[in-house]
Amino acid sequence: MRRLTFFIAAISLIPLLCNSFSPENPIDRRILVLLDDFSIKSSHSIFFQSLQSRGFDLDFKLADNPKLAIQRYGQYLYDALILFSPTTKRFGGSLDFAAVLEFVDSGHDLILAADVSPSDLTRNLAAEFGVDFDEDQSAVVIDHTSYAASETEGDHTLIASDDFIESDVILGKTKIEAPVLFRGIAHSLNAANSLVLKVLSASPSAYSSDPSSKLSQPPSLTGSAISLVSVVQARNNARILISGSLDLFGNRLFVSPVQKAGSSHK
């Protein structure tokens, strides 16, 4: 029952993710999913199946596929794009950095998930939407207070976060009761971009650093200034969701029981 309770709480994030894809327009259903590796299709199958159960048609391709294309004869082939390819250095085929920006500028939706040591391509795309990942390629979010209590997680990089934005428009009216597991990298929001919002923030005790080395100087990103998941509602109604964790969408964290350090509840 505890595992089921957390599973329900974890997938309560999925409406937010799915709502990135214009739910009020039922004809916008075809999504291109770009992967670093096809193994992600199975390791993240719960998320993908949730989208499919809502009527979305997913087309899975490797991000460096030499035949990759999102347009044909000037018409877009897809209504939305999921980039689960954080280490890809350049896209294949006719897709490139500028083409992704043009896709969003045309009113299409995007989910981008980063991971440890993201490529410059991933970093630069996120920066275009007002999200700046920690420049340290080895840094991850660490929290010695709000970590997930687990015998196998000794470095406190698997954190349990429940600091959600208070917005029925973004998260819906049902309150998310349980913490969400997150393992990944920190990002901050560019103050010059008024359209980007923190949806899931780190706790005041969190910081971004390399867990394998001792701190020699104060970390550049700390506390609730760290965003874990952010969204952009563009003026053209395009929606962009950016996560510092690819694992956030994975089956393992969806079905794992979560117990926040210091709490007796799962």
C-alpha positions, 0 to 999 in steps of 0.5 A: 500500500505504501508503494502504491501511495508513493506511485500515485504521488509520483505520477501526479507529476505526470499531469504537469508533464502531459499538460505541457502538450496543449491538452485543450487542443486534442488534435495536437497528438504526435510527439517525437521522442529523441533518445540517447539510447533506445534502452530509455524507452523501456527504463522510462516506460511508465511515463511514455505509457501515461502519455500514450494512454492520454491519446498521444502518438509517440515516435521514438528515434535516436537523437543522432539518427542521420535521417532525422527530420521534423518538417517535410515540404514546409509542414511540421510532422510533429506537434511536440518534442521530447528530448531525453538525449542529454549527452547528445552533442549534435542532432542527426539529419536536418535537425539542429539547434536552430531548428528546435528553436524554430519549432518552439517559436512556431508554437510547438511544445517541448520537454527537455531532460538533462542529466549529469555532464550534459552536452553543450547542446542541452545546456545551450537549448535550456539557456535559450529558455531562461534556464542555466545549468550548473557550469560544473560538469561533475556537480549534482544536487546534494542535500544532507537534510532532505535526502531519501532515506535508503541503505543504498544511497549514502551520498545524499544525491537522491533527494526527496523534494516537496517544494512545489509551486503553489499554482492550480493552473500548473499542478492542478487542484489536487495537492501533491502530498508525498515528496518526489524523488530527484537525482540530477543537476541543479539549475537557476533561472535567468532573471531577464526571462519573465516567462520561466517559473520554478515548479519544483525547488530544492530545499534550503539545505541543498547545494550543487557540488561534485559528491566525490570531492570535498568542498574547497569553496562555497558552491555557486548554487544553494538552497531554494535558489536551485530549481529542479524542474521549471516551465516556460509558457511562451507568448505564442502559447508554446509550453516548455518543461525543463528538468535537471533529471532524466531519472525523474521520468524513469520507472525506478523512481516512480515505483520506489517507496520514498521516505524523507530523512528524519520522517517516519512516513513513506 
